[in-house]
Amino acid sequence: MTYILPPKSGPDCLVRLSFPYFRLHCEPREPALHGQKGENSEVDKFSPGGSWAAGDDIDEAYEQYKQEYHLHFNSSEDAFRRGIFAESYARIVEVNGRNGLSYKLGITEFAAMTDEEFSNLLVCKDSISPPVARIIDPLSEEGIRHKNRLRVLAPPKAVDWRSAGAVAPVRKQNGCGSCYAMAATEATEGILQIKTKKLVPLSVQQIVDCSSSSPFGNDGCKGGFQVNSYYYIEERGIVSESSYPYVAAAGACKTNITRDVHKQCVRPGDLLGWWPIKEGDIEEMMEGVAKQPVSAIIDANPADFKLYRSGIYESEYCDSATISHSILITGYGTDEKPLNYWEFKNSWGTGWGMGGYGRMIRGEGGEGECGILKQAYYPLLAEELEPGEQCV
């Protein structure tokens, strides 16, 4: 198998790679001894187009990867997974060796997963049309009042709801296509904390189990829509994660828990609706994020995205026509270069990105990088809230 790797920096350097980023390091090359591999062998191994399928580096990295993520395969499966891992490994080295990129790739839990497996297990399907009844019409009297409240002051230059204490710990889908439920739940957690000054993780599992029936129309672990989830919370309320824990599988709705008013953190009717951010409007997105965390949908299919580790992500392979994964936008800012970015919370555990978080280029408008400005919403809660005493 052939891999495309970046060239070495000079004839007197030897490339060394370090887990999990596999950055390139230049070390002095030891002189070749008679009868051993010479310099040309090393050039062949690491130069563009060099055959590298059985190198010691890839084997060592693969073993580290399995240890890191506690993975165990039988011999045939191990060979298959090693091949996929080797492709990811080569991709990381090639991309991180480019000049001028604003992000870095690294080994994540998905490095030995096929693109199809990744899509089926972790990337949510955005195929269900949302109900429009409580999407607040920006041209309505209620919408105009809300818009006017937003634009009293210009949005600040930077926002970080994580530092402000309005974002719960990073979650992990674990093979269940529940990103739609996680994004809607986390946006509701955010505004609930802002209003009550108390951060309580809410039950994603309640959305997964209970919003598949009519009129909500989600599909459990097979995907769903964040707006359908807001609709469910508006009608049925939501309890805490401790009352109804996440199990990464769809099951029967536990109505004995969900209908217990003592456990409800948001009661039926407390969620008044959800505000649709105008597609492509960066200013309105900034205003929304300055007010509270915002749920959005992106195209998470590019191979680079599943291997993202740090920096500000932008990709020529993103397609806003195939948005398929819900995230929570938790802030925005500008780095030292300066590049403007959105900061978002993913739902793939802390082993992805920067402890489970990522940054995406803010761009100039349109549908946004990877479609981030295409469908974004945030929930509106009543001014007077009375969470149940068992909402913990």
Buried (B, 14 or more C-beta within 10 A) or exposed (E): EEBBBBEBEEEEBBBEBEBBBBBBEEEEBEEEEEEEEEBEEBEEBBBEEBEBEEBEBBEEBBEEBBEBBEBEEEEEEBEBBBEBBBBBBBBBBBBBBEEEBBBBBBBBBBBBBEBEEBBBBBBBBBEBEBBEEBBBEBEEEBBEEBBEEBEEEEBEEEBBBBEBEBBBEBBBBBEBBBBBBBBBBBBBBBBBBBBBEEBBBBBBBBBBBBBBEEEBBBBBBBBBBBBBBBBBBBBBBBBBBBBBEBEBBBEEBBEEBBBBBEBBBBBBEBBBBBBBBBBBBBBBBBBBBBBBBBBBBBBBBBBBBBBBBBBBBBBEEBBBEBBBBBBBBBBBBEEEEEBBBBBBBBBBBBBBBBBBBBBBBBBEEEBBBBBBBBBBBBBBBEEEBEBBEBBB
